[in-house]
Amino acid sequence: MNESIVVACSVAGILVILYLLMIMPKLHKSSDEAFQGWMFAHRGLFHEKEGCPENSLPAFRNAIKNAYGIELDVQLTKDDVIVVFHDYSLKRMCGVDRQVRELTYKEISQYTLRNSICKIPTFEEVLHTIQGAVPIIVELKIEHNYEKTCRLVDAMLSTYKGVYCIESFNPLGLLWYRKHNPKVMRGQLSSMLIKDKEKGNKILYFFLQNLMLNWLAKPDFIAYNYHYRKSLSFQVCSKLYRPYTFAWTVRSEEARKECEGYFQYIIFDHFLPKK
């Protein structure tokens, strides 16, 4: 074997080891016992045609009534009120092309969620509504100032008596929890972001979709777009390191069955999965 081949093999070996270290999640995971056996209603169990929109108090009550866990989204208003709302813009759900972070909660309160009389709820209202009845997955929507978002959300959850975990696409949010409240189960959200044509930094998306920032966030679980369950990095990470795995967002019984063998937990909407 000539010298160039030896060098090439050595470099390849180093790159493989580096890759495996980068995708390594938290090895001594927080317990998921309280989540076992649950399926999670995405943004609550919502029915827009019935005036029960996503991330609304009626949607959360409906999930509780039907004994499903809840996945919900939190972000900050201009005056640092934590609201439960998915999009950074109000356009899709409220018909107004304005950003949540640009408005005070008083300003946001004048709008209703589409096809309903429901207002955008505060996180405090939502926690008071759920009151620990079912486990919840709290997605941190972090467009800016991740430290303030995490600090305020964590402060509110510190007095909450129910079972919860946190997740985010932004690994800085998970890093904050790793440093400040490591006992809370945390999850890295991901998908094939470049293939999905998400707007943003393609280099960053390459690292995120391949779970190559796990070394930073050290997540307990990976929440992955189930359509891409056969992607190389998800397969390697899940089979080699065995983190907890959550599938999002499953929208039929057929899709749920496709997740078997790949995911332990299901986040669903637009159908009622068999329990």
TAKABEL-V509625 format. One record per residue. PSI is psi in degrees with one decimal (NA if undefined). NEAR is the number of other ideal C-beta (glycine too) atoms within 10 Angstrom. Layout:
psi | near
PSI | NEAR
PSI | NEAR
//
This chain:
psi | near
122.3 | 6
168.1 | 7
-38.4 | 7
-37.1 | 8
-40.0 | 9
-44.4 | 10
-44.7 | 10
-43.1 | 11
-38.4 | 11
-44.9 | 10
-43.7 | 10
-42.5 | 10
-41.8 | 10
-41.0 | 10
-39.1 | 10
-45.0 | 10
-43.0 | 10
-43.6 | 12
-46.2 | 15
-34.1 | 13
-36.1 | 11
-35.5 | 16
1.9 | 22
120.0 | 16
-168.5 | 24
124.8 | 20
-37.0 | 10
84.3 | 6
150.4 | 16
153.1 | 15
137.4 | 10
15.8 | 16
-41.1 | 8
-13.6 | 14
-12.7 | 21
135.1 | 11
-4.0 | 10
146.9 | 19
151.3 | 18
123.5 | 29
120.1 | 28
114.1 | 27
31.7 | 24
172.1 | 29
89.3 | 22
151.5 | 25
93.7 | 15
-36.1 | 15
-19.4 | 8
14.5 | 11
27.9 | 15
80.0 | 21
168.4 | 23
148.5 | 25
36.3 | 26
160.5 | 27
-41.7 | 18
-36.0 | 20
-37.6 | 29
-39.0 | 28
-38.2 | 16
-39.6 | 19
-42.9 | 25
-44.8 | 19
-35.5 | 11
10.0 | 12
45.4 | 11
145.9 | 23
171.7 | 24
133.8 | 29
134.1 | 26
166.3 | 27
139.8 | 21
144.9 | 25
170.6 | 24
142.7 | 22
178.1 | 22
-35.4 | 15
23.9 | 11
30.4 | 13
133.5 | 20
117.6 | 22
156.2 | 24
104.0 | 27
138.4 | 26
-57.4 | 17
152.3 | 16
-25.9 | 14
150.0 | 15
-1.8 | 20
-49.6 | 12
-43.6 | 12
-22.6 | 23
-5.6 | 20
19.0 | 11
125.6 | 14
70.8 | 9
153.4 | 14
142.5 | 16
-44.9 | 22
-13.6 | 16
-5.0 | 13
146.2 | 21
164.6 | 12
-35.1 | 17
-41.2 | 11
-41.4 | 13
-32.3 | 23
-14.5 | 15
-11.9 | 10
152.5 | 16
154.4 | 16
141.8 | 25
147.1 | 14
28.0 | 14
175.6 | 17
8.3 | 9
138.8 | 20
163.5 | 17
119.6 | 24
154.8 | 21
158.1 | 19
-36.4 | 23
-44.1 | 14
-40.7 | 15
-45.7 | 23
-37.9 | 24
-33.8 | 12
-43.8 | 16
-43.9 | 23
39.1 | 11
8.9 | 12
-34.6 | 17
156.4 | 20
150.4 | 21
147.9 | 24
119.1 | 27
111.6 | 25
123.5 | 24
113.0 | 24
105.5 | 21
96.6 | 22
-28.5 | 13
161.2 | 10
64.6 | 13
-33.4 | 18
-45.1 | 13
-43.2 | 13
-50.5 | 24
-41.7 | 24
-44.2 | 13
-39.5 | 17
-44.5 | 22
-37.9 | 17
-40.5 | 10
-40.2 | 16
-18.9 | 19
-22.5 | 9
1.1 | 7
134.3 | 17
-7.3 | 7
177.5 | 15
133.6 | 16
160.9 | 20
168.2 | 23
154.8 | 25
160.4 | 25
151.6 | 28
-27.5 | 19
110.0 | 20
-17.3 | 27
-31.9 | 16
-40.4 | 25
-37.0 | 29
-40.0 | 19
-46.0 | 25
-36.5 | 23
-38.5 | 17
-40.0 | 9
-24.4 | 12
66.3 | 14
-14.7 | 13
-19.0 | 8
128.4 | 18
129.3 | 23
148.4 | 27
142.8 | 25
118.1 | 27
141.2 | 23
167.7 | 26
178.2 | 21
81.3 | 19
-35.9 | 22
-43.7 | 14
-33.9 | 13
-7.2 | 12
40.0 | 7
141.8 | 15
133.2 | 6
-171.3 | 10
115.3 | 11
-32.8 | 9
-45.2 | 9
-43.9 | 12
-35.1 | 20
-45.4 | 12
-40.5 | 18
-45.7 | 24
-24.1 | 22
11.1 | 21
29.0 | 29
9.3 | 18
11.4 | 21
-31.2 | 26
-27.8 | 14
-49.4 | 15
-28.2 | 23
61.5 | 22
150.7 | 29
-31.4 | 25
159.2 | 27
123.4 | 24
109.8 | 28
144.5 | 27
116.0 | 19
-22.8 | 24
-27.3 | 17
29.6 | 17
-19.9 | 17
9.1 | 8
147.9 | 19
-50.9 | 11
-39.0 | 21
-42.8 | 25
-48.2 | 12
-47.0 | 15
-47.6 | 26
-36.0 | 21
-35.2 | 9
-45.2 | 12
-17.4 | 17
53.0 | 12
165.6 | 23
148.6 | 23
131.9 | 20
133.5 | 24
132.2 | 25
154.6 | 24
119.8 | 18
131.3 | 25
18.5 | 14
161.6 | 12
-34.5 | 13
-42.3 | 9
-37.9 | 17
-41.8 | 19
-32.8 | 12
-23.7 | 16
-14.7 | 18
132.4 | 9
-12.7 | 7
-35.8 | 16
147.5 | 24
-29.3 | 16
151.0 | 22
130.0 | 23
122.4 | 23
160.8 | 25
168.8 | 18
9.5 | 11
165.9 | 13
109.0 | 12
150.2 | 17
135.6 | 8
NA | 9
//
